[in-house]
Amino acid sequence: MKQLSLSILALLFIGCSYSQEPIKESKKLHIEIYYFHRTDRCETCMSIQENIQKVMDQHFADETKSGKLSFHIIDYQQMEDTSKINKYEVEDPTLIITRFKKGKEKTKDLTEFAFDTSLHNGKVFRNGFHEEINEMFR
């Protein structure tokens, strides 16, 4: 009798799991900015975050408010978002922009550009970063 009850429960569980509709991927354009940093942050790391926020506030406030653009700051050493850390194979500070459109992803790594320009030439970084986001929206 106990085995029969367990079998019935198992069949009910399996039946319920198959009756769910698959999650549909968004077809609308959406851009995610991921800035992965160490727990102990240097001056350059802080400038990257500040410059990204300036660009977002000055040029993309409407897109941010509507949800078309979002900025995620992740401490990869604290394993704050292991799925993203693993997906982007983060081992060092990293700046990634990913566009999601029609179920497809396009990713651009801006880490080298960010570390080369943000601290000592913030205007170059902000202008270049602004252009990269505009490019992703096209």
ROGUMI-768364 format. One line per 8 residues: number of its first residue (from 0); for each residue x, y, z of N, C-alpha, C. Coordinates in Angstrom, 2 decimals. Layout:
<nutors>
NUM	X/Y/Z/X/Y/Z/X/Y/Z; ...
</nutors>
This chain:
<nutors>
0	0.83/-1.20/0.00/0.00/0.00/0.00/0.87/1.26/0.00; 1.95/1.21/0.79/2.85/2.36/0.88/3.51/2.63/-0.48; 3.89/1.56/-1.17/4.52/1.72/-2.49/3.53/2.29/-3.49; 2.28/1.86/-3.41/1.25/2.37/-4.31/1.04/3.86/-4.10; 1.01/4.31/-2.84/0.84/5.73/-2.53/2.01/6.55/-3.06; 3.22/6.03/-2.87/4.40/6.74/-3.38/4.39/6.80/-4.90; 3.96/5.74/-5.54/3.88/5.73/-7.01/2.88/6.75/-7.52; 1.74/6.83/-6.86/0.72/7.80/-7.26/1.24/9.22/-7.09
8	1.89/9.48/-5.95/2.46/10.82/-5.71/3.51/11.16/-6.78; 4.33/10.18/-7.12/5.37/10.42/-8.13/4.74/10.75/-9.48; 3.69/10.02/-9.85/3.01/10.29/-11.12/2.34/11.66/-11.12; 1.75/12.05/-9.99/1.14/13.38/-9.89/2.20/14.47/-10.04; 3.34/14.28/-9.40/4.42/15.25/-9.48/4.92/15.39/-10.91; 5.13/14.27/-11.57/5.60/14.29/-12.96/4.57/14.95/-13.86; 3.31/14.61/-13.67/2.24/15.20/-14.47/2.17/16.71/-14.29; 2.33/17.18/-13.07/2.28/18.62/-12.81/3.46/19.33/-13.46
16	4.62/18.69/-13.43/5.79/19.37/-13.99/5.70/19.49/-15.50; 5.03/18.57/-16.17/4.89/18.66/-17.62/3.77/19.59/-18.06; 2.87/19.90/-17.16/1.74/20.74/-17.55/2.08/22.22/-17.57; 3.24/22.58/-17.00/3.62/23.99/-16.99/4.05/24.42/-18.38; 3.69/25.65/-18.74/4.11/26.20/-20.02/5.58/26.59/-19.95; 6.32/26.43/-21.02/7.72/26.86/-21.00/7.80/28.38/-20.87; 8.84/28.82/-20.20/9.05/30.26/-20.04/9.51/30.82/-21.38; 8.82/31.83/-21.85/9.16/32.44/-23.13/10.20/33.52/-22.92
24	11.22/33.52/-23.77/12.23/34.56/-23.71/11.66/35.85/-24.27; 12.09/36.95/-23.70/11.61/38.25/-24.14/12.08/38.54/-25.56; 11.18/39.03/-26.36/11.51/39.40/-27.73/11.90/40.88/-27.84; 11.65/41.62/-26.77/11.95/43.04/-26.79/13.43/43.28/-26.50; 13.92/44.37/-27.02/15.30/44.76/-26.81/15.52/45.15/-25.36; 16.56/44.59/-24.77/16.92/44.89/-23.39/18.44/44.79/-23.27; 19.05/45.73/-22.57/20.50/45.74/-22.41/20.85/45.67/-20.93; 21.78/44.78/-20.61/22.27/44.61/-19.25/23.75/44.99/-19.22
32	24.12/45.81/-18.25/25.52/46.16/-18.02/25.93/45.46/-16.73; 27.01/44.68/-16.81/27.51/43.97/-15.64/28.91/44.47/-15.34; 29.09/44.99/-14.13/30.42/45.39/-13.69/30.80/44.50/-12.51; 31.73/43.59/-12.75/32.20/42.66/-11.73/33.46/43.25/-11.11; 33.50/43.32/-9.79/34.66/43.90/-9.10/35.11/43.00/-7.95; 36.30/43.27/-7.48/36.83/42.58/-6.29/36.21/43.19/-5.05; 36.35/42.51/-3.94/35.85/43.03/-2.66/36.60/44.30/-2.29; 37.93/44.25/-2.35/38.75/45.44/-2.10/38.95/46.14/-3.43
40	38.43/47.36/-3.51/38.40/48.05/-4.79/39.43/49.16/-4.85; 40.08/49.28/-5.99/41.07/50.33/-6.21/40.39/51.59/-6.74; 41.17/52.63/-6.88/40.66/53.91/-7.38/40.10/53.78/-8.80; 40.77/53.00/-9.63/40.30/52.80/-11.00/38.94/52.09/-11.01; 38.81/51.06/-10.19/37.53/50.34/-10.11/36.40/51.28/-9.69; 36.67/52.12/-8.73/35.64/53.06/-8.28/35.30/54.06/-9.38; 36.31/54.51/-10.14/36.04/55.47/-11.21/35.20/54.86/-12.33; 35.42/53.60/-12.61/34.61/52.92/-13.64/33.15/52.95/-13.24
48	32.86/52.55/-12.02/31.48/52.55/-11.55/30.87/53.96/-11.59; 31.63/54.94/-11.12/31.14/56.33/-11.11/30.87/56.84/-12.53; 31.78/56.56/-13.44/31.61/57.02/-14.83/30.44/56.32/-15.52; 30.26/55.04/-15.26/29.10/54.33/-15.82/27.82/55.00/-15.32; 27.77/55.26/-14.02/26.56/55.85/-13.44/26.29/57.24/-14.03; 27.34/58.02/-14.27/27.17/59.34/-14.89/26.55/59.22/-16.28; 27.05/58.28/-17.07/26.51/58.08/-18.42/25.05/57.64/-18.34; 24.77/56.73/-17.44/23.39/56.24/-17.28/22.45/57.39/-16.89
56	22.88/58.19/-15.93/22.04/59.30/-15.45/21.86/60.39/-16.50; 22.92/60.72/-17.22/22.87/61.82/-18.18/22.22/61.46/-19.51; 22.39/60.23/-19.95/21.96/59.88/-21.30/20.90/58.78/-21.39; 20.74/58.00/-20.34/19.86/56.84/-20.45/18.88/56.72/-19.28; 18.49/57.83/-18.70/17.57/57.78/-17.56/16.23/57.17/-17.95; 15.71/57.53/-19.11/14.42/57.00/-19.56/14.50/55.49/-19.82; 15.58/55.04/-20.45/15.75/53.62/-20.75/15.92/52.81/-19.46; 16.60/53.41/-18.49/16.76/52.74/-17.20/15.42/52.64/-16.49
64	14.69/53.74/-16.48/13.39/53.77/-15.81/12.41/52.78/-16.45; 12.45/52.65/-17.77/11.52/51.76/-18.47/11.95/50.29/-18.40; 13.17/50.04/-17.94/13.65/48.66/-17.85/14.37/48.17/-19.10; 14.55/49.04/-20.09/15.27/48.64/-21.31/16.77/48.53/-21.07; 17.25/49.19/-20.01/18.67/49.21/-19.69/18.83/49.06/-18.19; 19.74/48.18/-17.79/19.99/48.04/-16.35/21.48/47.84/-16.10; 21.90/48.26/-14.91/23.29/48.25/-14.51/23.41/47.42/-13.24; 24.25/46.38/-13.29/24.44/45.47/-12.16/25.89/45.53/-11.70
72	26.08/45.77/-10.42/27.41/45.82/-9.82/27.54/44.56/-8.97; 28.52/43.72/-9.29/28.62/42.41/-8.66/30.03/42.20/-8.11; 30.12/41.89/-6.81/31.38/41.53/-6.19/31.61/40.05/-6.46; 32.48/39.75/-7.41/32.65/38.36/-7.81/33.39/37.54/-6.75; 34.16/38.17/-5.89/34.85/37.43/-4.84/33.89/36.98/-3.73; 32.81/37.71/-3.57/31.79/37.33/-2.60/30.75/36.40/-3.19; 30.93/36.07/-4.47/30.02/35.16/-5.18/28.57/35.66/-5.09; 28.37/36.97/-5.33/27.05/37.57/-5.22/26.08/37.06/-6.27
80	26.54/36.69/-7.44/25.66/36.17/-8.49/26.44/35.12/-9.27; 26.47/33.92/-8.73/27.31/32.88/-9.33/26.89/32.52/-10.75; 25.61/32.65/-11.06/25.19/32.31/-12.43/25.83/33.26/-13.44; 25.88/34.55/-13.13/26.51/35.52/-14.03/28.03/35.38/-14.01; 28.60/35.14/-12.85/30.05/34.95/-12.74/30.48/33.78/-13.61; 29.75/32.69/-13.55/30.06/31.51/-14.36/29.77/31.75/-15.84; 28.65/32.38/-16.14/28.28/32.62/-17.53/29.35/33.43/-18.26; 29.85/34.48/-17.60/30.83/35.35/-18.24/32.27/34.98/-17.88
88	32.44/33.86/-17.18/33.76/33.34/-16.82/34.64/34.40/-16.16; 34.08/35.05/-15.14/34.76/36.16/-14.47/35.80/35.63/-13.49; 37.02/36.10/-13.67/38.12/35.77/-12.76/38.82/37.04/-12.27; 38.58/38.15/-12.92/39.17/39.44/-12.60/38.08/40.49/-12.78; 38.34/41.73/-12.37/37.35/42.78/-12.63/37.00/42.81/-14.11; 35.71/42.91/-14.40/35.23/42.78/-15.78/34.04/43.70/-16.01; 34.01/44.32/-17.18/32.87/45.15/-17.59/32.31/44.56/-18.88; 31.05/44.14/-18.80/30.38/43.47/-19.92/29.08/44.20/-20.22
96	28.77/44.35/-21.50/27.45/44.83/-21.93/26.83/43.70/-22.75; 25.61/43.34/-22.40/24.91/42.29/-23.14/23.57/42.80/-23.63; 23.33/42.61/-24.92/22.04/42.98/-25.53/21.23/41.70/-25.71; 19.99/41.75/-25.27/19.05/40.65/-25.46/18.00/41.15/-26.43; 17.87/40.45/-27.56/16.90/40.86/-28.57/16.45/39.63/-29.35; 15.15/39.46/-29.44/14.56/38.34/-30.19/15.15/37.00/-29.76; 15.34/36.84/-28.46/15.84/35.58/-27.94/17.33/35.35/-28.14; 18.04/36.33/-28.66/19.47/36.20/-28.90/20.23/37.17/-28.02
104	21.48/36.82/-27.73/22.35/37.68/-26.93/23.56/38.11/-27.75; 23.95/39.36/-27.54/25.19/39.88/-28.12/25.95/40.53/-26.96; 27.17/40.06/-26.73/27.95/40.54/-25.58/29.21/41.22/-26.05; 29.54/42.30/-25.36/30.78/43.04/-25.64/31.53/43.23/-24.33; 32.81/42.89/-24.35/33.67/43.05/-23.17/34.41/44.38/-23.28; 34.13/45.28/-22.35/34.76/46.60/-22.35/35.79/46.76/-21.23; 36.25/45.66/-20.67/37.15/45.71/-19.52/38.44/46.46/-19.83; 39.10/46.09/-20.89/40.39/46.73/-21.21/40.21/48.23/-21.45
112	39.20/48.59/-22.22/38.91/50.00/-22.49/38.64/50.74/-21.18; 37.88/50.15/-20.29/37.53/50.80/-19.02/38.77/51.04/-18.17; 39.61/50.03/-18.03/40.80/50.17/-17.19/41.85/51.08/-17.83; 41.86/51.18/-19.14/42.81/52.07/-19.81/42.41/53.54/-19.73; 41.13/53.84/-19.61/40.68/55.23/-19.74/39.96/55.83/-18.54; 39.25/55.06/-17.77/38.30/55.63/-16.80/38.92/56.56/-15.77; 39.99/56.16/-15.15/40.56/56.96/-14.06/41.24/58.23/-14.57; 42.08/58.11/-15.57/42.89/59.25/-16.01/42.32/60.00/-17.20
120	41.31/59.45/-17.83/40.69/60.14/-18.96/39.20/59.79/-18.99; 38.53/60.19/-17.92/37.12/59.86/-17.73/36.23/60.30/-18.88; 36.54/61.43/-19.49/35.71/61.92/-20.59/35.78/60.95/-21.77; 36.95/60.44/-22.08/37.11/59.47/-23.16/36.31/58.21/-22.83; 36.40/57.76/-21.58/35.64/56.58/-21.18/34.14/56.83/-21.32; 33.66/57.93/-20.75/32.21/58.22/-20.80/31.71/58.33/-22.23; 32.45/59.01/-23.09/32.04/59.14/-24.50/32.02/57.77/-25.20; 33.07/56.99/-24.99/33.14/55.67/-25.61/32.08/54.72/-25.08
128	31.85/54.77/-23.78/30.84/53.91/-23.17/29.45/54.30/-23.68; 29.20/55.59/-23.77/27.93/56.10/-24.30/27.70/55.57/-25.72; 28.73/55.63/-26.55/28.63/55.14/-27.93/28.38/53.63/-27.98; 29.02/52.89/-27.10/28.82/51.43/-27.07/27.38/51.08/-26.73; 26.79/51.79/-25.79/25.38/51.54/-25.45/24.49/51.92/-26.61; 24.75/53.09/-27.22/23.97/53.49/-28.40/24.05/52.42/-29.49; 25.23/51.88/-29.71/25.42/50.83/-30.71/24.58/49.60/-30.38; 24.53/49.24/-29.11/23.74/48.08/-28.70/22.24/48.31/-28.91
136	21.81/49.55/-28.83/20.39/49.85/-29.02/19.99/49.84/-30.50; 20.96/49.84/-31.40/20.64/49.85/-32.84/20.22/48.47/-33.31
</nutors>
